[in-house]
Amino acid sequence: MKNNNHSHRYNGYLVSPSAYRLPDGWFAANLLLERSDAAQAASAAYTFHALDYFDTEMQALGHASTWARDWIDNRG
């Protein structure tokens, strides 16, 4: 993956999607979610590897970002 930073904030989380190029040319969509709760001085990090595989880096990054929004919105 190029050294572009695709991190952004969404509903209290720092969303950091990434793509990893595999030897066969596919790109794995990966994701790091970080949440800091200032009221409780607590933080949490969630890492997800190989959510799915794509032909291009941009497809992988887009999928990881969409997956992050869905996870954040539905985790309760």
Residue pairs with C-beta under 8 A, 6 or more apart in sequence:
1 18
1 19
1 20
1 21
1 27
1 57
2 57
6 16
6 17
6 18
6 61
6 65
7 14
7 15
7 16
7 17
8 14
8 15
8 65
9 15
10 68
10 69
10 72
11 72
11 73
12 35
12 37
13 33
13 34
13 35
13 68
13 72
14 33
14 34
14 35
15 31
15 33
15 65
15 68
15 69
15 72
16 31
16 32
16 33
16 34
17 29
17 30
17 31
17 60
17 61
17 64
17 65
17 68
18 30
18 31
18 32
18 61
18 64
19 27
19 28
19 29
19 30
19 54
19 57
19 60
19 61
19 64
20 27
20 28
20 30
21 27
21 57
22 28
22 53
26 53
26 54
26 55
27 53
27 54
27 55
27 56
27 57
27 59
27 60
28 49
28 50
28 51
28 52
28 53
28 60
29 50
29 51
29 52
29 53
29 54
29 60
29 61
29 63
29 64
29 67
30 47
30 48
30 49
30 50
30 51
30 60
30 64
31 46
31 47
31 48
31 51
31 64
31 67
31 68
32 45
32 46
32 47
32 48
33 45
33 46
33 47
33 48
33 68
33 71
33 72
34 43
34 44
34 45
34 46
35 43
35 44
35 45
36 42
36 43
37 43
48 64
48 67
51 63
51 64
51 67
52 60
52 63
53 60
54 60
54 63
